[in-house]
Amino acid sequence: MATKLPNANPNLTSSAAHTITVKLTSTNYILWKTQVIPFLKGNQLFSFIDGSAPRPSPTINDEPNPEYDKWVLQDQLLFSALSATLTDDILAQVVDCSTSHEVWTTLHANTTTYAPSSSNPNCWFPDTAATNHFTSNFSTLNLDSHPYQGTDQVCIGDGSSLPIQHSGTGILPTPSGNYLLRHLFYVPAISRNLLSVRQFCCDNNVYFQFNSTGFVVNDMRTQTVFLRGLVKDGLYVLPTDAHAVASIPKQAHIGERTSS
């Protein structure tokens, strides 16, 4: 027996915004889900996201099926309501979804991504092995961002691979000025912002000098020191604000883009 569809509620998105006070981030999936599920069940919409109310056929006996239009309307309202509860970084992970069920399953499949992280999003880790710049902060791609169409993935230090979702160009703000980040990849599951030393040198006509206590970045032409970085817990780190040094994590991944 087919699931009876509820009447479409055009105020669903605004209702969700008032009822679901937590927006999904990379660290609060369980808390977000705890608010979302009762809201969906209370509005008789949980069947859309769990798949028990599948999309009806567009036609019946070669005639338009009114239940199809009704389903699409309700599903897109639900899609909009769910999207309104996501932060920009998480919303970027569902840009290719077309139904509320796809949004839900995508978010559920990425639950391992939504784990608390001790990494400060303002810190960048210079990596001589990284082939490109990698970030889990979508807002960093503020220039020419577009969905990644390739098949490459990011190979990290434990041998596993992480999918690339967007690519583009960004700006790295520092106390001494802004620096260009070409070939910047958005990888939601990566736990550190990785700065490709080679790519950064090419982007900005600079070079790095490392020692046991830190590093400096010099202008290639004038030899002037533009940036200074520290060593914290055995890692070179380039904080982009004065408060970022206090919470440097003890382990970083090495990122390398690989072809599948």
C-alpha positions in Angstrom: 0.0 0.0 0.0 1.4 3.4 -1.0 2.2 5.9 1.7 -0.3 8.7 1.9 1.4 12.0 1.2 0.7 14.9 3.5 -0.5 18.2 2.2 2.3 20.5 1.1 3.2 23.2 3.6 4.6 26.3 1.8 5.8 27.6 5.2 7.9 24.5 5.8 11.3 26.3 5.4 10.5 29.1 7.8 9.0 26.6 10.2 12.2 24.6 10.1 14.3 27.7 10.7 12.4 28.5 13.9 12.2 24.9 15.2 15.7 23.6 14.2 18.0 26.0 16.0 21.2 24.1 15.3 22.8 24.4 11.8 24.8 21.5 10.8 28.6 22.0 10.9 31.6 19.7 10.8 31.3 19.0 14.5 27.6 18.7 15.6 26.0 16.1 13.4 24.4 14.2 16.3 23.0 17.3 17.9 21.6 18.5 14.5 20.0 15.1 13.8 18.4 15.1 17.2 16.5 18.2 16.3 15.8 17.3 12.7 14.2 13.9 13.1 11.4 15.0 15.5 10.6 17.9 13.2 10.3 15.7 10.2 8.2 13.1 12.0 6.0 15.7 13.5 5.3 17.1 10.0 4.7 13.5 8.5 7.8 13.9 6.3 10.2 11.3 7.5 9.0 8.9 4.9 10.5 11.2 2.2 14.0 11.0 3.6 14.0 7.3 4.7 12.8 6.2 1.2 9.5 4.8 2.3 7.6 7.4 0.2 9.3 6.9 -3.2 8.6 9.2 -6.1 5.4 8.2 -7.9 5.3 7.6 -11.6 4.7 10.8 -13.6 1.9 9.1 -15.5 -0.8 6.5 -15.0 -2.2 4.9 -18.2 -0.6 7.6 -20.2 -2.3 10.3 -18.2 -0.6 12.8 -15.9 -0.4 11.5 -12.3 -1.5 14.2 -9.8 0.3 12.4 -7.0 3.6 12.8 -8.9 3.2 16.6 -8.9 2.1 16.6 -5.3 5.2 14.5 -4.3 7.6 16.7 -6.2 6.2 19.9 -4.6 6.5 18.4 -1.1 9.9 17.0 -1.7 11.3 20.3 -3.0 9.9 22.1 0.0 11.6 19.6 2.2 14.8 19.9 0.2 14.7 23.7 0.8 14.0 23.2 4.5 16.9 20.8 5.1 19.2 23.1 3.1 18.3 26.0 5.3 19.7 24.1 8.3 23.1 23.5 6.8 26.2 25.8 7.1 27.8 26.8 3.8 30.6 24.2 4.2 28.1 21.4 4.6 25.7 22.7 2.0 28.5 22.4 -0.6 28.5 18.7 0.0 24.9 18.3 -1.3 25.0 20.6 -4.3 24.6 17.6 -6.7 21.6 16.2 -4.9 18.1 16.6 -6.4 15.8 15.2 -3.8 15.5 15.4 0.0 16.3 11.7 0.2 19.6 12.2 -1.6 20.4 15.1 0.8 19.7 12.9 3.8 21.7 9.9 2.6 24.6 12.0 1.5 24.8 13.7 4.9 24.4 10.3 6.7 27.2 8.8 4.5 29.5 11.6 5.6 28.9 11.2 9.3 32.6 10.2 9.7 33.4 13.7 8.4 31.4 15.3 11.2 33.7 14.5 14.0 35.1 17.0 16.4 38.5 18.2 15.3 41.2 20.0 17.3 42.6 21.6 14.2 42.3 25.4 14.1 40.7 26.4 10.8 42.9 29.5 10.7 46.1 27.5 10.7 47.9 26.2 7.6 50.5 23.5 7.6 53.3 23.9 5.0 53.8 20.5 3.3 56.6 19.8 1.0 55.0 16.5 -0.2 51.6 18.0 -1.0 51.0 18.5 -4.8 48.3 21.1 -4.3 46.7 23.2 -1.5 43.9 21.4 0.4 41.2 22.7 2.8 38.1 21.5 4.5 36.8 25.1 4.7 34.7 25.8 1.7 34.7 29.6 2.3 38.4 29.6 1.5 37.6 29.1 -2.2 36.5 32.7 -2.7 37.7 33.0 -6.3 36.6 31.0 -9.4 35.2 28.1 -7.4 33.5 25.3 -9.3 32.5 21.6 -8.6 35.4 19.3 -9.2 34.8 17.2 -12.4 37.9 15.0 -12.3 38.4 11.5 -10.9 41.4 12.3 -8.8 41.3 11.8 -5.0 43.6 12.9 -2.2 45.9 10.3 -0.8 46.7 10.9 2.8 49.4 9.5 5.1 47.5 6.4 6.3 47.1 5.2 2.7 43.4 6.1 2.4 41.9 8.4 -0.3 39.5 11.3 0.2 37.2 12.8 -2.5 37.7 16.3 -3.9 34.4 18.2 -4.1 35.4 21.7 -5.4 38.4 23.4 -6.9 39.4 27.0 -7.5 41.5 29.8 -6.3 41.7 31.4 -2.8 43.4 34.1 -0.8 45.5 33.4 2.3 45.2 36.4 4.6 48.2 36.9 6.9 49.4 39.8 9.1 51.8 40.8 6.4 49.3 40.8 3.5 47.2 38.5 1.3 48.7 35.7 -0.7 47.4 33.8 -3.7 46.4 30.1 -3.5 46.0 28.7 -7.0 45.0 25.0 -7.5 43.1 25.0 -4.2 41.0 21.9 -3.5 38.0 21.6 -1.2 38.2 18.2 0.6 35.5 18.1 3.3 37.0 15.0 5.1 40.6 16.3 5.3 41.5 17.2 8.9 44.1 20.0 8.2 44.6 22.9 5.9 47.6 21.8 3.8 49.8 24.4 2.1 51.7 23.0 -0.8 55.2 24.5 -0.4 56.0 24.1 -4.1 52.7 25.5 -5.3 52.8 28.5 -2.9 56.3 29.4 -4.1 55.1 29.3 -7.7 51.9 31.3 -6.9 53.7 34.1 -5.1 57.3 34.1 -6.3 58.7 33.3 -2.9 60.9 30.6 -1.2 60.9 28.9 2.2 63.7 28.5 4.7 63.2 26.0 7.4 65.1 25.4 10.7 64.5 23.5 13.9 62.5 26.3 15.5 60.4 27.6 12.6 60.6 28.9 9.1 60.5 32.1 7.1 59.1 32.9 3.6 61.2 35.2 1.5 60.5 37.3 -1.6 62.4 35.8 -4.5 63.4 39.1 -6.0 64.2 41.3 -2.9 65.1 38.5 -0.4 62.8 40.3 2.1 61.2 38.1 4.8 57.4 38.3 4.3 56.1 35.5 6.6 57.3 33.7 9.7 56.0 30.4 10.9 56.5 28.4 14.1 57.1 24.8 15.2 54.3 23.6 17.5 54.3 20.0 18.7 56.8 19.0 16.1 54.9 20.6 13.1 55.6 23.6 11.0 52.5 25.8 11.2 51.5 29.1 9.6 48.8 30.8 11.6 46.8 33.5 10.0 45.9 35.3 13.1 47.5 36.0 16.5 45.3 33.5 18.4 45.8 30.5 16.1 49.0 29.2 17.6 47.5 28.0 20.9 45.7 25.0 19.5 47.9 23.3 16.9 47.2 19.6 16.6 49.8 16.9 17.2 49.4 15.0 14.0 49.0 16.2 10.4 48.3 14.3 7.2 50.3 14.5 4.1 48.1 15.1 1.1 48.8 14.1 -2.4 46.3 14.2 -5.3 46.2 10.8 -7.0 44.4 9.5 -10.1 41.9 6.7 -9.6 
